[in-house]
Amino acid sequence: MIVAPLLVYRYGEKRLWGNFQFAQLPAPNDKISITDYRGRVQNLQIMFINHEPLLEGVDGDPEKEVAWVHAQWTDEFY
């Protein structure tokens, strides 16, 4: 599993919705659904993935995020 922070763009604002586990990182224009803390399903469209490259020869920190998922909110249902 890949853990990545999810940044959601909604109503002109960008908010961090937390870290989510992905079997693989989504691609731009993929549509995903997540369940929020209230139990509502939020539908999102992936805008882009921002990767943070690591310097060659430097061991990566497993606790540090190396990819950020940016998504546009589309709608929700209960």
PDB file of N, CA, C and O in Angstrom:
ATOM      1  N   MET A   1       0.840  -1.188   0.000  1.00  0.00           N
ATOM      2  CA  MET A   1       0.000   0.000   0.000  1.00  0.00           C
ATOM      3  C   MET A   1       0.875   1.238   0.000  1.00  0.00           C
ATOM      4  O   MET A   1       1.945   1.271   0.607  1.00  0.00           O
ATOM      5  N   ILE A   2       0.395   2.242  -0.690  1.00  0.00           N
ATOM      6  CA  ILE A   2       1.080   3.523  -0.754  1.00  0.00           C
ATOM      7  C   ILE A   2       0.262   4.516   0.062  1.00  0.00           C
ATOM      8  O   ILE A   2      -0.926   4.707  -0.200  1.00  0.00           O
ATOM      9  N   VAL A   3       0.884   5.139   1.034  1.00  0.00           N
ATOM     10  CA  VAL A   3       0.210   6.162   1.837  1.00  0.00           C
ATOM     11  C   VAL A   3       0.601   7.522   1.286  1.00  0.00           C
ATOM     12  O   VAL A   3       1.783   7.842   1.169  1.00  0.00           O
ATOM     13  N   ALA A   4      -0.411   8.321   0.948  1.00  0.00           N
ATOM     14  CA  ALA A   4      -0.146   9.650   0.370  1.00  0.00           C
ATOM     15  C   ALA A   4      -1.159  10.650   0.906  1.00  0.00           C
ATOM     16  O   ALA A   4      -2.328  10.312   1.089  1.00  0.00           O
ATOM     17  N   PRO A   5      -0.719  11.882   1.159  1.00  0.00           N
ATOM     18  CA  PRO A   5      -1.648  12.932   1.558  1.00  0.00           C
ATOM     19  C   PRO A   5      -2.576  13.274   0.393  1.00  0.00           C
ATOM     20  O   PRO A   5      -2.156  13.277  -0.764  1.00  0.00           O
ATOM     21  N   LEU A   6      -3.834  13.561   0.707  1.00  0.00           N
ATOM     22  CA  LEU A   6      -4.829  13.920  -0.291  1.00  0.00           C
ATOM     23  C   LEU A   6      -5.201  15.389  -0.107  1.00  0.00           C
ATOM     24  O   LEU A   6      -5.762  15.777   0.917  1.00  0.00           O
ATOM     25  N   LEU A   7      -4.880  16.197  -1.113  1.00  0.00           N
ATOM     26  CA  LEU A   7      -5.248  17.611  -1.120  1.00  0.00           C
ATOM     27  C   LEU A   7      -6.445  17.774  -2.042  1.00  0.00           C
ATOM     28  O   LEU A   7      -6.389  17.393  -3.211  1.00  0.00           O
ATOM     29  N   VAL A   8      -7.535  18.344  -1.515  1.00  0.00           N
ATOM     30  CA  VAL A   8      -8.774  18.456  -2.271  1.00  0.00           C
ATOM     31  C   VAL A   8      -9.089  19.916  -2.544  1.00  0.00           C
ATOM     32  O   VAL A   8      -9.050  20.758  -1.647  1.00  0.00           O
ATOM     33  N   TYR A   9      -9.403  20.198  -3.804  1.00  0.00           N
ATOM     34  CA  TYR A   9      -9.794  21.534  -4.246  1.00  0.00           C
ATOM     35  C   TYR A   9     -11.313  21.561  -4.333  1.00  0.00           C
ATOM     36  O   TYR A   9     -11.922  20.797  -5.081  1.00  0.00           O
ATOM     37  N   ARG A  10     -11.918  22.467  -3.544  1.00  0.00           N
ATOM     38  CA  ARG A  10     -13.380  22.560  -3.488  1.00  0.00           C
ATOM     39  C   ARG A  10     -13.764  23.998  -3.217  1.00  0.00           C
ATOM     40  O   ARG A  10     -13.263  24.618  -2.280  1.00  0.00           O
ATOM     41  N   TYR A  11     -14.655  24.528  -4.040  1.00  0.00           N
ATOM     42  CA  TYR A  11     -15.148  25.898  -3.875  1.00  0.00           C
ATOM     43  C   TYR A  11     -14.015  26.913  -3.804  1.00  0.00           C
ATOM     44  O   TYR A  11     -14.073  27.854  -3.012  1.00  0.00           O
ATOM     45  N   GLY A  12     -12.990  26.729  -4.624  1.00  0.00           N
ATOM     46  CA  GLY A  12     -11.885  27.673  -4.692  1.00  0.00           C
ATOM     47  C   GLY A  12     -10.864  27.563  -3.577  1.00  0.00           C
ATOM     48  O   GLY A  12      -9.928  28.360  -3.516  1.00  0.00           O
ATOM     49  N   GLU A  13     -11.029  26.584  -2.690  1.00  0.00           N
ATOM     50  CA  GLU A  13     -10.080  26.381  -1.591  1.00  0.00           C
ATOM     51  C   GLU A  13      -9.376  25.039  -1.742  1.00  0.00           C
ATOM     52  O   GLU A  13      -9.914  24.106  -2.338  1.00  0.00           O
ATOM     53  N   LYS A  14      -8.185  24.954  -1.202  1.00  0.00           N
ATOM     54  CA  LYS A  14      -7.426  23.708  -1.182  1.00  0.00           C
ATOM     55  C   LYS A  14      -7.280  23.289   0.275  1.00  0.00           C
ATOM     56  O   LYS A  14      -6.844  24.073   1.118  1.00  0.00           O
ATOM     57  N   ARG A  15      -7.653  22.030   0.564  1.00  0.00           N
ATOM     58  CA  ARG A  15      -7.562  21.528   1.940  1.00  0.00           C
ATOM     59  C   ARG A  15      -6.940  20.147   1.968  1.00  0.00           C
ATOM     60  O   ARG A  15      -7.165  19.322   1.083  1.00  0.00           O
ATOM     61  N   LEU A  16      -6.157  19.920   2.998  1.00  0.00           N
ATOM     62  CA  LEU A  16      -5.587  18.600   3.233  1.00  0.00           C
ATOM     63  C   LEU A  16      -6.639  17.755   3.941  1.00  0.00           C
ATOM     64  O   LEU A  16      -7.072  18.087   5.045  1.00  0.00           O
ATOM     65  N   TRP A  17      -7.052  16.654   3.297  1.00  0.00           N
ATOM     66  CA  TRP A  17      -8.064  15.775   3.877  1.00  0.00           C
ATOM     67  C   TRP A  17      -7.441  14.645   4.669  1.00  0.00           C
ATOM     68  O   TRP A  17      -8.163  13.835   5.248  1.00  0.00           O
ATOM     69  N   GLY A  18      -6.126  14.568   4.712  1.00  0.00           N
ATOM     70  CA  GLY A  18      -5.452  13.536   5.484  1.00  0.00           C
ATOM     71  C   GLY A  18      -4.685  12.577   4.596  1.00  0.00           C
ATOM     72  O   GLY A  18      -4.640  12.735   3.376  1.00  0.00           O
ATOM     73  N   ASN A  19      -4.085  11.584   5.226  1.00  0.00           N
ATOM     74  CA  ASN A  19      -3.328  10.566   4.506  1.00  0.00           C
ATOM     75  C   ASN A  19      -4.239   9.396   4.175  1.00  0.00           C
ATOM     76  O   ASN A  19      -4.996   8.931   5.027  1.00  0.00           O
ATOM     77  N   PHE A  20      -4.166   8.925   2.945  1.00  0.00           N
ATOM     78  CA  PHE A  20      -4.985   7.803   2.489  1.00  0.00           C
ATOM     79  C   PHE A  20      -4.094   6.717   1.925  1.00  0.00           C
ATOM     80  O   PHE A  20      -3.015   6.995   1.401  1.00  0.00           O
ATOM     81  N   GLN A  21      -4.548   5.478   2.034  1.00  0.00           N
ATOM     82  CA  GLN A  21      -3.816   4.341   1.490  1.00  0.00           C
ATOM     83  C   GLN A  21      -4.341   4.021   0.095  1.00  0.00           C
ATOM     84  O   GLN A  21      -5.549   3.931  -0.121  1.00  0.00           O
ATOM     85  N   PHE A  22      -3.431   3.852  -0.833  1.00  0.00           N
ATOM     86  CA  PHE A  22      -3.763   3.494  -2.212  1.00  0.00           C
ATOM     87  C   PHE A  22      -3.033   2.202  -2.561  1.00  0.00           C
ATOM     88  O   PHE A  22      -1.877   2.021  -2.180  1.00  0.00           O
ATOM     89  N   ALA A  23      -3.706   1.296  -3.288  1.00  0.00           N
ATOM     90  CA  ALA A  23      -3.040   0.097  -3.793  1.00  0.00           C
ATOM     91  C   ALA A  23      -1.988   0.512  -4.817  1.00  0.00           C
ATOM     92  O   ALA A  23      -0.908  -0.075  -4.885  1.00  0.00           O
ATOM     93  N   GLN A  24      -2.312   1.523  -5.607  1.00  0.00           N
ATOM     94  CA  GLN A  24      -1.358   2.167  -6.506  1.00  0.00           C
ATOM     95  C   GLN A  24      -1.814   3.610  -6.645  1.00  0.00           C
ATOM     96  O   GLN A  24      -2.994   3.913  -6.467  1.00  0.00           O
ATOM     97  N   LEU A  25      -0.889   4.490  -6.961  1.00  0.00           N
ATOM     98  CA  LEU A  25      -1.264   5.893  -7.091  1.00  0.00           C
ATOM     99  C   LEU A  25      -2.195   6.080  -8.279  1.00  0.00           C
ATOM    100  O   LEU A  25      -1.972   5.488  -9.335  1.00  0.00           O
ATOM    101  N   PRO A  26      -3.240   6.897  -8.122  1.00  0.00           N
ATOM    102  CA  PRO A  26      -4.132   7.160  -9.243  1.00  0.00           C
ATOM    103  C   PRO A  26      -3.434   8.021 -10.289  1.00  0.00           C
ATOM    104  O   PRO A  26      -2.400   8.632 -10.020  1.00  0.00           O
ATOM    105  N   ALA A  27      -4.010   8.060 -11.477  1.00  0.00           N
ATOM    106  CA  ALA A  27      -3.496   8.868 -12.580  1.00  0.00           C
ATOM    107  C   ALA A  27      -4.409  10.073 -12.786  1.00  0.00           C
ATOM    108  O   ALA A  27      -5.570  10.045 -12.378  1.00  0.00           O
ATOM    109  N   PRO A  28      -3.894  11.133 -13.418  1.00  0.00           N
ATOM    110  CA  PRO A  28      -4.750  12.283 -13.715  1.00  0.00           C
ATOM    111  C   PRO A  28      -6.020  11.851 -14.451  1.00  0.00           C
ATOM    112  O   PRO A  28      -5.985  10.992 -15.333  1.00  0.00           O
ATOM    113  N   ASN A  29      -7.121  12.456 -14.074  1.00  0.00           N
ATOM    114  CA  ASN A  29      -8.465  12.216 -14.602  1.00  0.00           C
ATOM    115  C   ASN A  29      -9.122  10.957 -14.051  1.00  0.00           C
ATOM    116  O   ASN A  29     -10.285  10.698 -14.362  1.00  0.00           O
ATOM    117  N   ASP A  30      -8.416  10.162 -13.241  1.00  0.00           N
ATOM    118  CA  ASP A  30      -9.081   9.043 -12.572  1.00  0.00           C
ATOM    119  C   ASP A  30     -10.140   9.602 -11.638  1.00  0.00           C
ATOM    120  O   ASP A  30      -9.988  10.695 -11.092  1.00  0.00           O
ATOM    121  N   LYS A  31     -11.212   8.846 -11.459  1.00  0.00           N
ATOM    122  CA  LYS A  31     -12.254   9.220 -10.508  1.00  0.00           C
ATOM    123  C   LYS A  31     -12.178   8.252  -9.344  1.00  0.00           C
ATOM    124  O   LYS A  31     -12.125   7.037  -9.535  1.00  0.00           O
ATOM    125  N   ILE A  32     -12.172   8.804  -8.125  1.00  0.00           N
ATOM    126  CA  ILE A  32     -12.115   7.975  -6.926  1.00  0.00           C
ATOM    127  C   ILE A  32     -13.235   8.399  -5.983  1.00  0.00           C
ATOM    128  O   ILE A  32     -13.729   9.524  -6.053  1.00  0.00           O
ATOM    129  N   SER A  33     -13.622   7.493  -5.112  1.00  0.00           N
ATOM    130  CA  SER A  33     -14.598   7.783  -4.071  1.00  0.00           C
ATOM    131  C   SER A  33     -13.966   7.428  -2.738  1.00  0.00           C
ATOM    132  O   SER A  33     -13.334   6.381  -2.595  1.00  0.00           O
ATOM    133  N   ILE A  34     -14.142   8.308  -1.770  1.00  0.00           N
ATOM    134  CA  ILE A  34     -13.637   8.053  -0.428  1.00  0.00           C
ATOM    135  C   ILE A  34     -14.762   8.298   0.571  1.00  0.00           C
ATOM    136  O   ILE A  34     -15.685   9.066   0.301  1.00  0.00           O
ATOM    137  N   THR A  35     -14.682   7.649   1.710  1.00  0.00           N
ATOM    138  CA  THR A  35     -15.641   7.884   2.779  1.00  0.00           C
ATOM    139  C   THR A  35     -15.003   8.835   3.776  1.00  0.00           C
ATOM    140  O   THR A  35     -13.911   8.578   4.283  1.00  0.00           O
ATOM    141  N   ASP A  36     -15.688   9.935   4.054  1.00  0.00           N
ATOM    142  CA  ASP A  36     -15.128  10.929   4.968  1.00  0.00           C
ATOM    143  C   ASP A  36     -15.434  10.562   6.412  1.00  0.00           C
ATOM    144  O   ASP A  36     -16.034   9.523   6.685  1.00  0.00           O
ATOM    145  N   TYR A  37     -15.021  11.416   7.326  1.00  0.00           N
ATOM    146  CA  TYR A  37     -15.158  11.154   8.754  1.00  0.00           C
ATOM    147  C   TYR A  37     -16.621  11.108   9.198  1.00  0.00           C
ATOM    148  O   TYR A  37     -16.918  10.576  10.268  1.00  0.00           O
ATOM    149  N   ARG A  38     -17.553  11.661   8.387  1.00  0.00           N
ATOM    150  CA  ARG A  38     -18.982  11.631   8.720  1.00  0.00           C
ATOM    151  C   ARG A  38     -19.684  10.415   8.136  1.00  0.00           C
ATOM    152  O   ARG A  38     -20.873  10.201   8.373  1.00  0.00           O
ATOM    153  N   GLY A  39     -18.935   9.611   7.364  1.00  0.00           N
ATOM    154  CA  GLY A  39     -19.531   8.439   6.727  1.00  0.00           C
ATOM    155  C   GLY A  39     -20.134   8.729   5.371  1.00  0.00           C
ATOM    156  O   GLY A  39     -20.787   7.861   4.793  1.00  0.00           O
ATOM    157  N   ARG A  40     -19.936   9.919   4.851  1.00  0.00           N
ATOM    158  CA  ARG A  40     -20.451  10.283   3.531  1.00  0.00           C
ATOM    159  C   ARG A  40     -19.425   9.960   2.464  1.00  0.00           C
ATOM    160  O   ARG A  40     -18.222  10.098   2.685  1.00  0.00           O
ATOM    161  N   VAL A  41     -19.901   9.531   1.310  1.00  0.00           N
ATOM    162  CA  VAL A  41     -19.002   9.206   0.207  1.00  0.00           C
ATOM    163  C   VAL A  41     -18.737  10.469  -0.606  1.00  0.00           C
ATOM    164  O   VAL A  41     -19.665  11.128  -1.076  1.00  0.00           O
ATOM    165  N   GLN A  42     -17.463  10.791  -0.760  1.00  0.00           N
ATOM    166  CA  GLN A  42     -17.037  11.967  -1.509  1.00  0.00           C
ATOM    167  C   GLN A  42     -16.441  11.500  -2.840  1.00  0.00           C
ATOM    168  O   GLN A  42     -15.551  10.650  -2.864  1.00  0.00           O
ATOM    169  N   ASN A  43     -16.936  12.056  -3.935  1.00  0.00           N
ATOM    170  CA  ASN A  43     -16.430  11.721  -5.259  1.00  0.00           C
ATOM    171  C   ASN A  43     -15.433  12.785  -5.695  1.00  0.00           C
ATOM    172  O   ASN A  43     -15.700  13.984  -5.615  1.00  0.00           O
ATOM    173  N   LEU A  44     -14.287  12.323  -6.155  1.00  0.00           N
ATOM    174  CA  LEU A  44     -13.191  13.217  -6.530  1.00  0.00           C
ATOM    175  C   LEU A  44     -12.657  12.834  -7.904  1.00  0.00           C
ATOM    176  O   LEU A  44     -12.739  11.676  -8.314  1.00  0.00           O
ATOM    177  N   GLN A  45     -12.113  13.815  -8.605  1.00  0.00           N
ATOM    178  CA  GLN A  45     -11.405  13.558  -9.856  1.00  0.00           C
ATOM    179  C   GLN A  45      -9.957  13.989  -9.654  1.00  0.00           C
ATOM    180  O   GLN A  45      -9.679  15.114  -9.239  1.00  0.00           O
ATOM    181  N   ILE A  46      -9.045  13.075  -9.955  1.00  0.00           N
ATOM    182  CA  ILE A  46      -7.620  13.346  -9.758  1.00  0.00           C
ATOM    183  C   ILE A  46      -7.153  14.396 -10.750  1.00  0.00           C
ATOM    184  O   ILE A  46      -7.390  14.280 -11.952  1.00  0.00           O
ATOM    185  N   MET A  47      -6.488  15.419 -10.236  1.00  0.00           N
ATOM    186  CA  MET A  47      -5.934  16.478 -11.081  1.00  0.00           C
ATOM    187  C   MET A  47      -4.496  16.132 -11.468  1.00  0.00           C
ATOM    188  O   MET A  47      -4.147  16.097 -12.648  1.00  0.00           O
ATOM    189  N   PHE A  48      -3.664  15.876 -10.443  1.00  0.00           N
ATOM    190  CA  PHE A  48      -2.273  15.517 -10.692  1.00  0.00           C
ATOM    191  C   PHE A  48      -1.675  14.922  -9.425  1.00  0.00           C
ATOM    192  O   PHE A  48      -2.226  15.061  -8.333  1.00  0.00           O
ATOM    193  N   ILE A  49      -0.535  14.254  -9.592  1.00  0.00           N
ATOM    194  CA  ILE A  49       0.234  13.707  -8.485  1.00  0.00           C
ATOM    195  C   ILE A  49       1.542  14.479  -8.434  1.00  0.00           C
ATOM    196  O   ILE A  49       2.228  14.611  -9.448  1.00  0.00           O
ATOM    197  N   ASN A  50       1.885  14.981  -7.275  1.00  0.00           N
ATOM    198  CA  ASN A  50       3.128  15.717  -7.099  1.00  0.00           C
ATOM    199  C   ASN A  50       4.122  14.806  -6.395  1.00  0.00           C
ATOM    200  O   ASN A  50       3.938  14.462  -5.227  1.00  0.00           O
ATOM    201  N   HIS A  51       5.175  14.417  -7.102  1.00  0.00           N
ATOM    202  CA  HIS A  51       6.200  13.547  -6.525  1.00  0.00           C
ATOM    203  C   HIS A  51       7.354  14.388  -6.007  1.00  0.00           C
ATOM    204  O   HIS A  51       7.728  15.396  -6.607  1.00  0.00           O
ATOM    205  N   GLU A  52       7.905  13.961  -4.894  1.00  0.00           N
ATOM    206  CA  GLU A  52       9.089  14.617  -4.356  1.00  0.00           C
ATOM    207  C   GLU A  52      10.275  13.692  -4.592  1.00  0.00           C
ATOM    208  O   GLU A  52      10.396  12.668  -3.920  1.00  0.00           O
ATOM    209  N   PRO A  53      11.144  14.029  -5.523  1.00  0.00           N
ATOM    210  CA  PRO A  53      12.266  13.139  -5.821  1.00  0.00           C
ATOM    211  C   PRO A  53      13.274  13.095  -4.674  1.00  0.00           C
ATOM    212  O   PRO A  53      13.412  14.044  -3.902  1.00  0.00           O
ATOM    213  N   LEU A  54      13.969  11.968  -4.588  1.00  0.00           N
ATOM    214  CA  LEU A  54      15.019  11.798  -3.590  1.00  0.00           C
ATOM    215  C   LEU A  54      16.376  11.910  -4.271  1.00  0.00           C
ATOM    216  O   LEU A  54      16.558  11.430  -5.390  1.00  0.00           O
ATOM    217  N   LEU A  55      17.303  12.529  -3.611  1.00  0.00           N
ATOM    218  CA  LEU A  55      18.659  12.658  -4.113  1.00  0.00           C
ATOM    219  C   LEU A  55      19.299  11.286  -4.227  1.00  0.00           C
ATOM    220  O   LEU A  55      19.215  10.482  -3.299  1.00  0.00           O
ATOM    221  N   GLU A  56      19.930  11.018  -5.340  1.00  0.00           N
ATOM    222  CA  GLU A  56      20.565   9.730  -5.553  1.00  0.00           C
ATOM    223  C   GLU A  56      21.611   9.473  -4.473  1.00  0.00           C
ATOM    224  O   GLU A  56      22.373  10.368  -4.108  1.00  0.00           O
ATOM    225  N   GLY A  57      21.638   8.250  -3.970  1.00  0.00           N
ATOM    226  CA  GLY A  57      22.604   7.871  -2.952  1.00  0.00           C
ATOM    227  C   GLY A  57      22.178   8.205  -1.537  1.00  0.00           C
ATOM    228  O   GLY A  57      22.896   7.892  -0.588  1.00  0.00           O
ATOM    229  N   VAL A  58      21.010   8.842  -1.376  1.00  0.00           N
ATOM    230  CA  VAL A  58      20.510   9.195  -0.048  1.00  0.00           C
ATOM    231  C   VAL A  58      19.338   8.274   0.265  1.00  0.00           C
ATOM    232  O   VAL A  58      18.388   8.180  -0.512  1.00  0.00           O
ATOM    233  N   ASP A  59      19.412   7.593   1.409  1.00  0.00           N
ATOM    234  CA  ASP A  59      18.315   6.721   1.802  1.00  0.00           C
ATOM    235  C   ASP A  59      17.080   7.540   2.122  1.00  0.00           C
ATOM    236  O   ASP A  59      17.162   8.563   2.803  1.00  0.00           O
ATOM    237  N   GLY A  60      15.938   7.088   1.630  1.00  0.00           N
ATOM    238  CA  GLY A  60      14.681   7.773   1.899  1.00  0.00           C
ATOM    239  C   GLY A  60      14.181   7.494   3.304  1.00  0.00           C
ATOM    240  O   GLY A  60      14.454   6.435   3.869  1.00  0.00           O
ATOM    241  N   ASP A  61      13.467   8.423   3.852  1.00  0.00           N
ATOM    242  CA  ASP A  61      12.845   8.280   5.158  1.00  0.00           C
ATOM    243  C   ASP A  61      11.482   7.631   4.954  1.00  0.00           C
ATOM    244  O   ASP A  61      10.620   8.241   4.321  1.00  0.00           O
ATOM    245  N   PRO A  62      11.246   6.419   5.462  1.00  0.00           N
ATOM    246  CA  PRO A  62       9.965   5.746   5.227  1.00  0.00           C
ATOM    247  C   PRO A  62       8.774   6.476   5.843  1.00  0.00           C
ATOM    248  O   PRO A  62       7.632   6.216   5.465  1.00  0.00           O
ATOM    249  N   GLU A  63       9.022   7.381   6.779  1.00  0.00           N
ATOM    250  CA  GLU A  63       7.946   8.145   7.398  1.00  0.00           C
ATOM    251  C   GLU A  63       7.568   9.386   6.586  1.00  0.00           C
ATOM    252  O   GLU A  63       6.543  10.012   6.855  1.00  0.00           O
ATOM    253  N   LYS A  64       8.386   9.742   5.598  1.00  0.00           N
ATOM    254  CA  LYS A  64       8.163  10.968   4.829  1.00  0.00           C
ATOM    255  C   LYS A  64       7.366  10.666   3.562  1.00  0.00           C
ATOM    256  O   LYS A  64       7.654   9.704   2.850  1.00  0.00           O
ATOM    257  N   GLU A  65       6.356  11.504   3.288  1.00  0.00           N
ATOM    258  CA  GLU A  65       5.574  11.335   2.074  1.00  0.00           C
ATOM    259  C   GLU A  65       6.438  11.670   0.866  1.00  0.00           C
ATOM    260  O   GLU A  65       7.175  12.656   0.877  1.00  0.00           O
ATOM    261  N   VAL A  66       6.347  10.852  -0.171  1.00  0.00           N
ATOM    262  CA  VAL A  66       7.107  11.129  -1.389  1.00  0.00           C
ATOM    263  C   VAL A  66       6.171  11.473  -2.544  1.00  0.00           C
ATOM    264  O   VAL A  66       6.635  11.826  -3.628  1.00  0.00           O
ATOM    265  N   ALA A  67       4.862  11.373  -2.327  1.00  0.00           N
ATOM    266  CA  ALA A  67       3.889  11.746  -3.349  1.00  0.00           C
ATOM    267  C   ALA A  67       2.689  12.404  -2.670  1.00  0.00           C
ATOM    268  O   ALA A  67       2.290  12.022  -1.570  1.00  0.00           O
ATOM    269  N   TRP A  68       2.131  13.386  -3.341  1.00  0.00           N
ATOM    270  CA  TRP A  68       0.935  14.081  -2.875  1.00  0.00           C
ATOM    271  C   TRP A  68      -0.119  13.956  -3.960  1.00  0.00           C
ATOM    272  O   TRP A  68       0.164  14.194  -5.134  1.00  0.00           O
ATOM    273  N   VAL A  69      -1.336  13.585  -3.575  1.00  0.00           N
ATOM    274  CA  VAL A  69      -2.430  13.421  -4.523  1.00  0.00           C
ATOM    275  C   VAL A  69      -3.280  14.693  -4.477  1.00  0.00           C
ATOM    276  O   VAL A  69      -3.761  15.085  -3.414  1.00  0.00           O
ATOM    277  N   HIS A  70      -3.462  15.332  -5.635  1.00  0.00           N
ATOM    278  CA  HIS A  70      -4.280  16.541  -5.757  1.00  0.00           C
ATOM    279  C   HIS A  70      -5.548  16.169  -6.512  1.00  0.00           C
ATOM    280  O   HIS A  70      -5.476  15.612  -7.607  1.00  0.00           O
ATOM    281  N   ALA A  71      -6.713  16.474  -5.936  1.00  0.00           N
ATOM    282  CA  ALA A  71      -7.977  16.080  -6.542  1.00  0.00           C
ATOM    283  C   ALA A  71      -8.993  17.210  -6.473  1.00  0.00           C
ATOM    284  O   ALA A  71      -8.971  18.035  -5.559  1.00  0.00           O
ATOM    285  N   GLN A  72      -9.887  17.229  -7.461  1.00  0.00           N
ATOM    286  CA  GLN A  72     -11.001  18.169  -7.500  1.00  0.00           C
ATOM    287  C   GLN A  72     -12.237  17.465  -6.956  1.00  0.00           C
ATOM    288  O   GLN A  72     -12.587  16.379  -7.416  1.00  0.00           O
ATOM    289  N   TRP A  73     -12.898  18.078  -5.980  1.00  0.00           N
ATOM    290  CA  TRP A  73     -14.141  17.521  -5.456  1.00  0.00           C
ATOM    291  C   TRP A  73     -15.225  17.647  -6.516  1.00  0.00           C
ATOM    292  O   TRP A  73     -15.330  18.683  -7.171  1.00  0.00           O
ATOM    293  N   THR A  74     -16.035  16.603  -6.693  1.00  0.00           N
ATOM    294  CA  THR A  74     -17.117  16.683  -7.675  1.00  0.00           C
ATOM    295  C   THR A  74     -18.493  16.663  -7.019  1.00  0.00           C
ATOM    296  O   THR A  74     -19.336  17.506  -7.324  1.00  0.00           O
ATOM    297  N   ASP A  75     -18.730  15.697  -6.111  1.00  0.00           N
ATOM    298  CA  ASP A  75     -19.992  15.666  -5.386  1.00  0.00           C
ATOM    299  C   ASP A  75     -19.907  14.661  -4.245  1.00  0.00           C
ATOM    300  O   ASP A  75     -18.882  14.014  -4.036  1.00  0.00           O
ATOM    301  N   GLU A  76     -21.029  14.547  -3.502  1.00  0.00           N
ATOM    302  CA  GLU A  76     -21.079  13.590  -2.397  1.00  0.00           C
ATOM    303  C   GLU A  76     -22.441  12.933  -2.376  1.00  0.00           C
ATOM    304  O   GLU A  76     -23.413  13.461  -2.917  1.00  0.00           O
ATOM    305  N   PHE A  77     -22.499  11.767  -1.741  1.00  0.00           N
ATOM    306  CA  PHE A  77     -23.799  11.150  -1.466  1.00  0.00           C
ATOM    307  C   PHE A  77     -23.723  10.437  -0.129  1.00  0.00           C
ATOM    308  O   PHE A  77     -22.641  10.135   0.375  1.00  0.00           O
ATOM    309  N   TYR A  78     -24.877  10.177   0.426  1.00  0.00           N
ATOM    310  CA  TYR A  78     -24.991   9.661   1.785  1.00  0.00           C
ATOM    311  C   TYR A  78     -25.242   8.174   1.786  1.00  0.00           C
ATOM    312  O   TYR A  78     -25.364   7.570   2.852  1.00  0.00           O
TER     313      TYR A  78
END
